[in-house]
Amino acid sequence: MVHMLVRSKVADFAKWKPVYDEHASARETAGLKEVHLLRNIDDPNEIILLFSAEDLDKAKAFAASDDLRQALQRAGVSDKPDVYFLE
């Protein structure tokens, strides 16, 4: 099994979270399962997400997808997320 770790800054966590939740089916289709959703104690608009991934290629395709890019824009992501694939 592989994991996908994402670090990102959002403009407003309260605005970001509902868009993130609405996008759950796309993550599920890509074989991603949320393991942790964490917020930086010193900056609650910095988030860390850890997903388990069934298939590395599907996870990478999801991370590079236009659908995800559009969701990030709607959610108010204020930087380019750092994405790491780990085993």
C-alpha positions in Angstrom: 0.0 0.0 0.0 1.1 3.5 -0.7 0.2 6.8 0.9 -0.4 10.3 -0.4 0.6 13.2 1.9 -0.7 16.7 1.1 0.3 20.0 2.7 -1.6 23.1 1.8 -2.6 26.6 2.9 -6.2 27.6 2.6 -7.7 31.1 2.8 -10.4 30.0 5.3 -10.7 26.5 6.8 -14.5 27.0 7.3 -14.9 27.7 3.6 -12.5 25.0 2.5 -14.0 22.1 4.5 -17.5 21.8 2.9 -15.9 21.8 -0.6 -13.4 19.2 0.5 -16.3 17.1 1.9 -18.3 17.5 -1.4 -15.3 16.1 -3.3 -15.2 12.8 -1.3 -16.7 10.7 -4.1 -13.9 11.8 -6.5 -11.3 10.7 -3.9 -13.1 7.4 -3.4 -13.2 6.8 -7.2 -9.4 7.4 -7.3 -8.9 4.8 -4.6 -7.9 7.3 -1.9 -9.0 6.8 1.7 -8.5 9.6 4.3 -6.3 8.5 7.2 -5.7 11.9 8.8 -6.9 15.5 8.3 -4.7 17.7 10.5 -4.5 21.5 11.1 -1.4 23.4 12.1 -1.8 24.6 15.7 0.0 27.8 15.0 -1.8 28.4 11.6 -5.2 26.7 11.5 -5.4 27.5 7.7 -2.5 25.2 7.0 -3.7 21.6 6.5 -2.0 18.3 6.3 -3.9 15.4 4.7 -2.8 11.7 4.7 -4.5 9.3 2.4 -4.0 5.6 1.9 -4.0 4.8 -1.9 -4.9 1.5 -3.5 -3.2 2.3 -6.8 -0.2 4.7 -7.2 -1.0 5.6 -10.8 -4.7 6.4 -10.0 -3.6 8.6 -7.0 -1.1 10.5 -9.2 -3.7 11.0 -11.9 -6.1 12.3 -9.3 -3.5 14.7 -7.9 -2.8 16.1 -11.4 -6.5 16.3 -12.5 -8.3 19.4 -13.7 -11.2 18.3 -11.5 -9.0 18.6 -8.4 -7.5 21.9 -9.6 -11.0 23.3 -10.0 -12.1 22.1 -6.5 -9.0 23.6 -5.0 -9.9 27.0 -6.5 -13.5 26.8 -5.3 -12.3 25.9 -1.8 -9.9 28.9 -1.6 -6.6 27.0 -1.5 -4.1 29.8 -1.4 -0.9 28.1 -2.5 0.2 25.1 -4.7 -0.2 22.1 -2.4 2.8 20.0 -1.7 2.0 16.4 -2.6 4.2 13.4 -1.6 3.7 9.7 -2.5 5.1 7.5 0.2 5.5 3.8 0.9 
